[in-house]
Amino acid sequence: MRLVLASVVALLLMLPGRASTAELEAARQPIEALYAVLVDCLKNADTLGLEGRRAMIAPAVATTYDLPFMAEKILGRHWRTLGEEDRARWTRTFGGLTVATYAERMTGFTGQVFEVLRVEPSQRGTAVVYSQVVTPNEEPIAINYRMRPDGDSWRIIDVYLNGTVSELALRRSEYAAVLQRDGFDQLVASIDEKITAGQMAGETLPASRKN
């Protein structure tokens, strides 16, 4: 895991120079927009159903996450062995995984509040948006996002689960073992199968606790 974390840090250090204070504040807007969609899904979970929640969340994920960047970094050196068709295939699968995980966890509104707390500058022009999900009578869940500029907006390039655990590092470590043992096609097939079956909620991207 140390080697994986070091690799992720090295990749992030390759990103460009530090943003201004005004630019940094803009990094909170995509997270606030994403959270508004998630709360809407929670409040209408039963009416929407799983497929409806996926349909509602998918555009928010597409505009908020830098899916191509994350998909590449998660595969690490294996990305270089893929042709353009398989790269596109993997990026679609990773995007579907992200959408499915959110959708499966948006099972009902119990008073959850999604709070964006602050934005701080980080390495090479990135910013970290600190947030938490507060559910009545439960401990708040810290979820922080590393963002990088993308034109006039910002996009997520990593999610820190419980405030500190890098999703990039977790998935890179997990999938490296699968790639080594079973190969790329089997990795994609196994994830696609879980998405179709609605079995992604046990994965590593908690937007809220599942009831």
Secondary structure, 3 states (H helix, E strand, C coil): CHHHHHHHHHHHHCCCCCCCHHHHHHCHHHHHHHHHHHHHHHHCHHHHHHHHHHHHHHHHHHHHECHHHHHHHHHHHHHHHCCHHHHHHHHHHHHHHHHHHHHHHCCCCCCCEEEEEEEEECHHHCEEEEEEEECCCCCCEEEEEEEEEECCEEEEEEEEECCCEEHHHHHHHHHHHHHHHHCHHHHHHHHHHHHHHCCCCCCCCCCCCCC
